[in-house]
């Protein structure tokens, strides 16, 4: 399956500004699965997650004027809306247990998609890279970022002391960045290296 | 400001994972907006986490995308909900606010619909009055037309009837074309004058009809287009008339005809 470059965030934002609902089709394509995953891990029930994702998308469309790109990435804004909507729903249900019953180690939610489709080469690479992240760091990111736990809630959930949560989170982000290597500097370095190789061995 | 130290402090990592309380998080945002290097680092961290979330994504079920887009289109045509505080209690502060907002909006909606209802009823009343007046005018118009129609039908009946004899009065002045007719019914004792072919007169003049009985002129009345717009008018029946003549007289008429002012003349037999 050919790898298509994903739509740029800027394109989506300019459609937001133009009031063109085509933007939402792009949002769903680019971020739908990621956000669905976030919701699923929090509520555990597929139908509920579908309804919530729908609710999130409608909210996103209505609030599109509120997104400020100087304050953070588009996805950050989207995941915040997603987490908050889901948390509101869970509070309404007064079912705190929901958040605990869904195991993040559940193999269903691992690298392989539900239908077992073939992932694109890029995706597999990403999955492999993420897999390199230490379990303890994955846990931090899963709890704090994907599920929106507070530091206190994470400490309670895992039994890990508050201070350790803090230091481990910092390390988790740093290691993740290193693995993904998407810093501009490393990209430029890689291009330079490639250019050097081609130049020297291309003759 | 030691940017390097700031970047190594780990505060940005805490920020992106939501570990910072509101005030400190706001501080980070301020720093990011002030220093491009801090902003770049922040974006890179957010990007890394985004990729993590993408890797951990779960494929959406079949048809969910379409449903979502339908919902967005529908929601687009209706105005957005007034406040999220009304839909779900997201904080203790907001919970009490919601119902009041709703009550206020409801009150406003009711007041508005009452006010527009009043406007509508007032304008309807005015319209009704106007329609009534128009109806009255039309009624009058209609009556006038009926009367006229009756009159015309009568004229036609007279003209067609064999019971009426026609005395054609010809012009006495060859260079002035004029003609008039007297229709008389001896049995019914009724007579009509048709003066539609006579020229118009100035306002101070009028036509007068005479019957000549045994050499004497008998006044049959004055007439002009102001009182008989079709030029057809009933006149008195004069027994034994041998001839009829029309003269032009001063407005109001005269007791005896001014012979020089005779316009048309016609004899019986």
Interface residues (C-beta under 8 A of the other chain):
Chain A: X21 X24 X25 X28 X29 X32 X33 X34 X35 X36 X37 X38 X40 X41 X46 X50 X53 X54 X57 X58 X61 X62 X70 X71 X72 X73 X75 X76 X79 X84 X88 X89 X91 X92 X109 X111 X113 X114 X115 X117 X123 X126 X127 X129 X130 X140 X141 X142 X144 X145 X146 X148 X150 X151 X165 X166 X167 X169 X170 X172 X173 X174 X176 X177 X180 X182 X183 X184
Chain B: X10 X13 X14 X16 X17 X18 X19 X29 X33 X40 X42 X43 X44 X45 X46 X47 X48 X49 X50 X51 X52 X53 X54 X55 X56 X57 X58 X59 X60 X61 X64 X65 X67 X68 X69 X71 X72 X73 X75 X76 X80 X81 X88 X89 X90
